[in-house]
Amino acid sequence: MRVVIDTNVIVSSVISAGGPPGRLLAAWQENQYELALSQALLNEITDVLSRPHIVAAANAGGVSPQALLAALSRGAIIMVPTLSLSVVTSDDDDNRVLETAAGQADYIASGD
């Protein structure tokens, strides 16, 4: 099973490791599914996890954003989207999630 996870879920997993987003990432780390990302999603995740308030919140919860980024870079399947979408007008980054998943993933996990 292949899953694309939106940046908001990954960030939530760092801030609150015990919640559903944290459990979803833990399941990936336990090889219960394949995580699919694109370079655009990985860039967005890197940007958001580097923000000082996110780093502070993660560190307060005992989670290392840098370790998660390293794990994502090492273990996620990096997909190359085959189409360009512009269907989500309220948040263009959500189009990157759909592009990554289109025809290449079984599920999308998003907080949107």
Number of C-alpha atoms within 10 A of each C-alpha: 9 17 21 26 23 23 24 15 19 24 20 18 23 25 24 19 20 14 12 13 23 19 14 20 22 15 13 17 16 9 11 13 14 18 22 26 28 20 16 17 22 19 13 16 20 19 10 18 22 15 10 10 11 17 20 16 16 21 14 12 14 13 18 18 25 13 10 17 16 12 12 20 15 10 15 18 17 18 19 15 20 12 10 12 15 13 11 12 9 8 11 12 16 19 17 24 24 21 19 27 24 18 10 16 18 13 15 17 16 15 12 8
